[in-house]
Amino acid sequence: MRLFRKIYLRVLSGILLFAVTIPVYLLWETEKQSLQDACQYEEERIWNGLSAIQERGQRYGIGLDDDTVRNAVIIKEFRDIFETQGVLFRNGEEVFNISPYDFEQDVMKEMRAKSGLEKRDIFISAPQTADGKKLILFYQEKAGFDMAYSFVIYLDVTDIYARTGNLLLKGLGFTIFLLVVVGIWIYRSIYGVIEPLDALNRAAARIANGEYGIRIPKRIVTARGKIGRLNMDEIEEVAENFNRMAEKVEEHMEKLAEVNEKQRQLLGSLAHEIKTPITAIIGHADMLLTIRLNEDKRINALLFILNEGKRLSSLSEKMLKLAGLYGEQKARIEKRETDIGKLFDNLKIQTSALLKGRQVFLRVNITPGNLKKWMDEDLMLSLLMNLVDNASKASEPGGNIIVSADETGFTVEDFGKGIPKQEINRVTEAFYMVDKSRTGNPGGAGLGLALCQQIVQVHGGKLIIESNLGKGTKVHVNF
């Protein structure tokens, strides 16, 4: 399980980073606070010591002119208070130092100058390393008890760093122990989560190989129920979504099979439908070749062959379009913004001869006048021509057909014979025709509305038919 390894290593790395970073940060803050507290305490002690030196100097008459006595008293008081922690300078020369360290006053002056402190303030340095020890230095020029004196007091903070180091080692040891324990628990937890996903992967592979009925049993996902206290609801949700996806795939494949079956039926129906006109054409052609007919019968036979040929041509054209619109044609239609006014002008041109022969008039209405829509113009023109053709067949000579368009779609309305209500739901089936005695159209093949239905579907629309016998029919194309 590569996914399992990746997740496990990343989670463990994240925990390791967290487990190490937080203790180190806390120890660093603790060390910093300890150093601040030690410096604050030492600074207060130094100020108290300086006040004591000044007080004792005044008590012993330091203000007298005898420099030797005054200097001896100051050195003695400084030694008694600071002992080995202090170094005393007078006019730049070291006068007292019993500490194990040597301090250069020039170096201390430079460090103080960089800090920007006032002369009366005590300069506190960063931790310095000397003879393996960590020292913090306190330096003041022109001490308050005598302006000629300067001093350095050091504070040994080695123990603070040592304690921090020991705590760090102990923390790292405990962290390693904790990582081992938590790592084992995480390993088992993640493995329990990934195992159902592995089952999902195997099921997906089987579906890819054509086993569309595969589903993930709930027992596979909930076999572990809970890992410790890890709820598996999300994995169950993934499994449910997978099963829904599998159902959709199976449903899609069934639809494809249904489409294939429809196409097979269309071919069978086509073969049956063209059998009669082909037989008639062959019969009339054979009659013309074998029998001497008078001029009228010969012309009638030729006209019959011509009309049946035209019918077969129209039938084949519609069949090709209808068959092409099944299946995946929706993904291949070329939609573009179409001016409905120009579309209707083209419709008038294409149907003018047909309507003139049937003595039917076409009227158009567009709201608004500059209406435009995204569509496959050729397919939509074919749809409208078929609807107008059907409407003209149902209309009486001198009748009107109204084709209108608005934001919702198209409407084709005639005022002819109408369609029985019980047959409205079936008229869009291929090769289904309303009783020819009602339609007065013995030459139809029942493909026009089936073609219209498919064109509307590939455009994502809906075909709605409203009809009343003797009053006419309205066909709505709603997008």
Secondary structure, DSSP 8 states (H G I E B T S, - for coil): -HHHHHHHHHHHHHHHHHHHHHHHHHHHHHHHHHHHHHHHHHHHHHHHHHHHHHHHHHHTTTTSS-HHHHHHHHHHHHHHHHGGGEEEEETTEEEEE-SSS---HHHHHHHHHHHT--TTS-EE---EEETTEEEEEEEESS-TT-TTEEEEEEEE-HHHHHHHHHHHHHHHHHHHHHHHHHHHHHHHHHHHHHHHHHHHHHHHHHHHTT-TT----HHHHHSS-EETTEE-HHHHHHHHHHHHHHHHHHHHHHHHHHHHHHHHHHHHHHHHHHHHHHHHHHHHHHHHHHS---HHHHHHHHHHHHHHHHHHHHHHHHHHHHHHHSTTGGGT---EEEEHHHHHHHHHHHHHHHHHHHT-EEEEEESSTT-EEEE-HHHHHHHHHHHHHHHHHHS-TT-EEEEEEETTEEEEEE-SS---GGGGGGTTSTT----HHHH--TT--S-HHHHHHHHHHHTT-EEEEEEETTTEEEEEEE-
